Amino acid sequence: MKIGIVLYPTFGGSGVVATELGKSLAKKGHEIHFITYSQPVRLGSFQENIFYHEVRVSDYPLFDYEPYETVLASKMVDVVKHETLDILHVHYAIPHASAAFMAREILKSQGILIPFVTTLHGTDITLVGKDASFEPVITFCLNESDAVTAVSESLKRDTYEHFRTTREIVVIPNFVPVRKKRNDVNRDVRRRYAKDDEPILCHISNFRKVKRVEDVLHIFSAVNKKIKSRVLLVGDGPERYRLEELCRELNLCDRVKFLGKVRDTQHVLEISDLFILPSETESFGLAALEAMAMGVPVISSNTGGIPEVNIDRETGFTSNVGDVEDMAKNALHILKDKETHDAFRHRALERSQLFDVEQIVQQYEELYLKLLK
Ligand code: GMT
């Protein structure tokens, strides 16, 4: 098949999922055309069957806001026509599904029929979706998509709760490349961040308020009082300055490392002992799944789709949002001895295998084929 994938190209989970999906489909022989405004972060170097079409919005002096959605729709029309695509798969309802709707209708008027699949990732539904001004557009796009998928059961429920749609929503969870066993830890690399007997806690996000990264520091502070440890914070975003301030207030600067944005997070996870995800809301929690796939147990909140990924007392622990005391207690429980830690590591790795990229990508393939029939 020739598949157009429209995505946000950033470090965010939806961009990662869309890019990894395209890469896997390309390896299976499909021709993949990424359509977005800059090179997707996880795309990497030259790969067979992969093409990237950049959407360029000119700076018109007349407009206060660049008409990205319109330019994107025109680009989709162009790529579908000239690359003879079979299907479009857009990640995020706004503005990608509305642009896809426009493109599909333009193409229809020219005698070209192409279906589009919309995948919901969360923020469009749970946060932006609650902003009433977007509701009519999102509802319309859901109803007009040829198929709608959501990355968790929780997101599917939220969508039905907030939007007046009767459209069937198929849950296709996010995925990871799975491993049978943990990668060997590069001791030299690890020693740059911690002594051998100091556990490394890790958090990866875009440092938005919804991620509650301050909680990570409070949890770490409590853990560090009992077991001398370190924390690696990966990512960047609006909360970064506040977090740096908090480190100073808690007197933890020498134990907290801000690594900034990291493209290939698996190397950080390789040397980590515990992953912390205390989010206010999370439709899935891809970062937690990526940690589990590296054999890193997860301490998380129990919100949204996280409990579909991180199983309480099995692959880590889940607590109420904001209950940093409970999260710290649970972290200490996992780290209390090697045997307990290894058991959690093992179960985290094992559970991640249910989200095997090979199997999940096949579900998308089957969905495309069904629509093309
Ligand atoms: O979490 C973010 O801020 C990024 C956001 C995105 O759109 O890239 O992530 C959403 O999609 C991910 C991939 O499906 C999910 O794993 C995240 O849970 C979801 N984020 C939220 O729901 C807040």
Residues whose N, C-alpha, C, O or C-beta is under 5 A from the ligand:
A	BS01	GMT	G12 G13 S14 G15 V17 H121 G122 T123 V151 N206 T281 E282 S283 F284 G285 L286
